[in-house]
Amino acid sequence: MRVAVVAGPDPGHAFPAIALGLRFLANGDSPTVLTGTRWLDTAEEAGLGAMELLGLDVTEDDDDTDAGEKINRRAARMAVLNAPRIAQLAPDLVVSDVITVAGGFAAELLGLPWIELNPQPLYRPSKGLPPIGSGLAPGTGVRGRIRDAVLRAMSARSWREGLRQRAAARAGIGLPAVDPGPLRRLVATLPALEVPRPDWPSEAVIVGPLHFEPTSSTLQIPAGSGPVVVVAPSTAHTGARGLAEVALDSLRPGEVLPEGSRVVVSRLDGPAGPLPPGAAIRPLPPGAAIRPLPPWAAVGLGRQDELLSKADVMICGGGHGIVSKTLLAGVPLVVVPGGGDQWEISNRVVRQGSAQLVRPLTAEALSGAVREVLSSPDYREAARRAGATLADVDDPVRVCHEAVAASA
C-alpha cells in the first residue's frame, strides 16, 4: 500500500509521523512523509521517502493570533498547494496529523481515503469530561458534575467557532462545508494517559505512542555511583523556559542530590555529544560570563531511549512524546509544564501516580520534587504500571489497512 503521511515540522508531530512511516515501511508498504524541510534529510536517512510540505511559511493573509483561523484557513491554502504533490505519489491512503489539517483537506480534494493521526491522547470534547486543557479530573458527585457542565458550556463557544471557521475554509476550496471526518483516528498514546469517556468516538483507536530517535548517537553519562537525573527541556514554543539552567544550578550532588549523582540534559538542538568545557547551554549575550559544566553534568544530543534505560528520574515539560517515552521505560518524572497540552498531560501523569508537578519553576520547588520522587519507590512502580498498558493497544498499520479495505 502506498501511503502519504502529512505532518508539520514541530518535533512533537513530525517525529510521530516519521515513526508511523517506519512502521508502514517495516510492513512492506511504501510510505512518503510530507513535513517541514528541517526533517526531510532525517526521514530519508531513516529509509523513508520524504517531500517538503508546502505553505508552512506565514503569509500576510494568515491570522496566527486566532487558533481556529491558523489551523483551518492555512490548511485550506496548504491543501491546494500540496494536493498535486500528493497526487503524484498516487497513494492508497493519506494519514494526516491532527493539527496539520491540510493533509485531510488535500485527500478529500483528490477523492482519497484519509486517517487522522493524534500523537497524544484524544483531545476532542466529551460530554463526560471537563474541557481538555483544564488539567482537571472528571468531577464526581453533584457538585463535580455541575462544575464540569459549566466549564463545558464556557468552552463550547470556542469549539463552535472553530467548526464555523472550518466550514468556511472548506467551502472556500470547493469542499462540502460539513466535514465528514477521517476513516479512523489513530490515538497514539498509552491507555494509562487516556481518560475514560462515555462518548468515545467509534472511529478512534488507541495504537500506542509513536516515538522516533532523530540521532544514532549516545550521550555519555558522567562517572558516579548515585542516581541519574535526566532533564529534557521542551521542544515546544509554549514550554517553560530555563529548565536546564535551573536544574544544573540547583541539583548539586552531595548537597541537594545524593553523593555521586549525575545530571544529564538531553537537548534536540546542537551537535551530538556533550558540550565542551566552558560552553553554555544557550547562546549568551555579549559580555556575559560562561560557567563551565561541572564534572557531574553532561549536555548534548543523544538517543533518549538509551539514556532512559539508565535514568532514575526524568525532568521535562510534560509534552506527550517525552512523557510517554519515559513511562515506557518505567522511569518516574518531575513535570514542569508550560502551555499548550503540557498542563493537561502533566496533571494526568500526576494523578496516575508517576510524577510530581512543579509550577512555577523555582530551584527550591524543583529540588524538593526531585528528592521526593527519588526517595519513594511508589513513583517508579506507577511508571512501570503505566508503561505496561502498551499491551492493550492496537497496531496502527493493521488499523489503516483494515480501514482502507472496508472503505473500498
Secondary structure, DSSP 8 states (H G I E B T S, - for coil): -EEEEE--SSHHHHHHHHHHHHHHHHTT-EEEEEE-GGGHHHHHHTT-EEEE-TT-S--TT--TTSHHHHHHHHHHHHHHHHHHHHHHH--SEEEEETT-THHHHHHHHHT--EEEEESSS--S--TTS--TTS------HHHHHHHHHHHHHHHHHHHHHHHHHHHHHHHHTTS-SS----S-EEE-S-GGG----TT--TTEEE-------S--------S-SS-EEEEE---STTS-SSHHHHHHHH--BTTTB-TT-EEEEE-SSS-BEE--TT--SS---TT-------TTEEEEE--HHHHHTT-SEEEE---HHHHHHHHHTT--EEE---STTHHHHHHHHHHHTSEEE--S--HHHHHHHHHHHHH-HHHHHHHHHHHHGGGG---HHHHHHHHHHHH-
